[in-house]
Amino acid sequence: MAQLSIKERESGNVTILDLSGKITIGEGSVQLRDEVRKLLLAEKKSILLNLGDVSYVDSSGIGELVSSYTTTSNQGGHLKLLNLTKKIQDLLMITKLLTVFETFDKEDAAIASFQ
């Protein structure tokens, strides 16, 4: 059983990945990486990661979020975060990454920000 499940949906030109479970070293971070790379290959460059159901992220998972963000940006795309849990928000604050990512609490506001 995969630690991380990823559901993909579209809203206009934005691809939303609903993540649930854990983004940790090994499988979770690899799944996320593969999914983001796949979207970029398909020229889908507006990516919103919905982290509302993510129960745990370790340092490897944070690294993968940053790596996905960088890869997307380098290809002229945008990767943004939605529904950060308190835990993930604290983690991003401690690591000073909260300033790197654009984060949103509301999906419609997040989607509008890509326009």
Summary of the structure (lengths in Angstrom):
residues: 115
radius of gyration: 12.7
end to end distance: 36.9
largest distance: 36.9
contacts: 360
relative contact order: 0.18
helix: 40%
strand: 32%
